[in-house]
Amino acid sequence: MGKLNKEIEEHYFTDRLFEDIVNRLTNKGIDLSKVERSDIAGVDEFHVRGAVVSKELASSINLEGVKVLDVGSGLGGPCRMLASDYDCIVTGIDLSHEYVRTAKKLSKLVKLDHKTSFSQGDATHLPFEDESFDVVWTQHVQMNIPDKQRFYNEIHRVLKTGGYFLFYDIFKKDENEVSYPMPWASNANQSFLFKTSELEDLLKTLGQSKVNTNDQTAAGIDFFESMIANMKPDPNRLGLNLLMGESTKPKLMNLMQHLKKGALELQSGVYLK
Ligand SMILES: C[S@@+](CC[C@H](N)C(=O)[O-])C[C@H]1O[C@@H](n2cnc3c(N)ncnc32)[C@H](O)[C@@H]1O
């Protein structure tokens, strides 16, 4: 693994993550044989607006029973939602060993391991045959990837002709420097922001056609504001604090401020190959 990928894996590393989640569930009095997806929803979707935005994105096309790849799948929350609500067969790939280990164990915990599988790997070298998925899905991953061309080429390569590419991501709006830490990067060396117009050009060059895009910035700001207003001290909280550690607050505040001042934006979209 290259130096950058090691640094990025380190940025996301949390030791004994699954065990920490299980301890908190137990302390909350939840029977481990009856854990529901909703019990872990605060922690297993690592992007602005969590489970709500994934459901919105999923409802934008017909996903019933299809084969999906989630690139940079994290703890696998969106994969489990697609498996349980749409009967999809979902594969997740992620750079982080600890996230992949946790994703597998969480799927087993909520009894969705027969429809979801996870493996460790690099999004820029996908270990899959050409045209092997009906849908490719990615949320909040490309900001860690310097070689955008390679990242989207790989997505395009493994997607079937006639299949859909769904994304939800953070983009820069201007050339000004961004302050760190951010949820996806401890410092500027781990962050590679580009613009929505650049993504649009890139996908067009690959031959994909735009079905729709949605500016999610205002909804993202609302999410942060209500999250901050409702934050109560709770030692068993199962939130993104587990993933972002001691720097949770500066990371979230930085992202919210940049969205508010218009330096960054959130966009989701659907393209057809
Ligand atoms: C902010 S998290 C988002 C996780 C997940 N997509 C979600 O929305 O819940 C970013 C994820 O991208 C993964 N990642 C970063 N660079 C990657 C790469 N080159 N290949 C695969 N995964 C990568 C990280 O390990 C991390 O799990």
PDBQT file of the ligand as one rigid body, heavy atoms in Angstrom, charges set to zero:
ROOT
HETATM    1  C1  LIG A 301     -16.197   9.483   5.027  1.00  0.00    +0.000 C 
HETATM    2  S1  LIG A 301     -16.037   7.751   4.865  1.00  0.00    +0.000 S 
HETATM    3  C2  LIG A 301     -17.526   7.316   3.991  1.00  0.00    +0.000 C 
HETATM    4  C3  LIG A 301     -17.886   5.857   4.181  1.00  0.00    +0.000 C 
HETATM    5  C4  LIG A 301     -19.167   5.408   3.485  1.00  0.00    +0.000 C 
HETATM    6  N1  LIG A 301     -19.137   5.674   2.068  1.00  0.00    +0.000 N 
HETATM    7  C5  LIG A 301     -20.371   6.061   4.096  1.00  0.00    +0.000 C 
HETATM    8  O1  LIG A 301     -20.867   7.019   3.494  1.00  0.00    +0.000 OA
HETATM    9  O2  LIG A 301     -20.810   5.632   5.167  1.00  0.00    +0.000 OA
HETATM   10  C6  LIG A 301     -14.810   7.631   3.586  1.00  0.00    +0.000 C 
HETATM   11  C7  LIG A 301     -14.395   6.185   3.308  1.00  0.00    +0.000 C 
HETATM   12  O3  LIG A 301     -13.594   6.142   2.128  1.00  0.00    +0.000 OA
HETATM   13  C8  LIG A 301     -12.615   5.143   2.316  1.00  0.00    +0.000 C 
HETATM   14  N2  LIG A 301     -11.529   5.393   1.342  1.00  0.00    +0.000 N 
HETATM   15  C9  LIG A 301     -10.714   6.469   1.248  1.00  0.00    +0.000 A 
HETATM   16  N3  LIG A 301      -9.843   6.304   0.241  1.00  0.00    +0.000 NA
HETATM   17  C10 LIG A 301     -10.131   5.111  -0.327  1.00  0.00    +0.000 A 
HETATM   18  C11 LIG A 301      -9.570   4.366  -1.412  1.00  0.00    +0.000 A 
HETATM   19  N4  LIG A 301      -8.532   4.817  -2.127  1.00  0.00    +0.000 N 
HETATM   20  N5  LIG A 301     -10.106   3.171  -1.708  1.00  0.00    +0.000 NA
HETATM   21  C12 LIG A 301     -11.151   2.665  -0.996  1.00  0.00    +0.000 A 
HETATM   22  N6  LIG A 301     -11.708   3.324   0.048  1.00  0.00    +0.000 NA
HETATM   23  C13 LIG A 301     -11.206   4.526   0.379  1.00  0.00    +0.000 A 
HETATM   24  C14 LIG A 301     -12.214   5.316   3.762  1.00  0.00    +0.000 C 
HETATM   25  O4  LIG A 301     -11.522   4.208   4.266  1.00  0.00    +0.000 OA
HETATM   26  C15 LIG A 301     -13.561   5.562   4.419  1.00  0.00    +0.000 C 
HETATM   27  O5  LIG A 301     -14.176   4.385   4.832  1.00  0.00    +0.000 OA
ENDROOT
TORSDOF 0
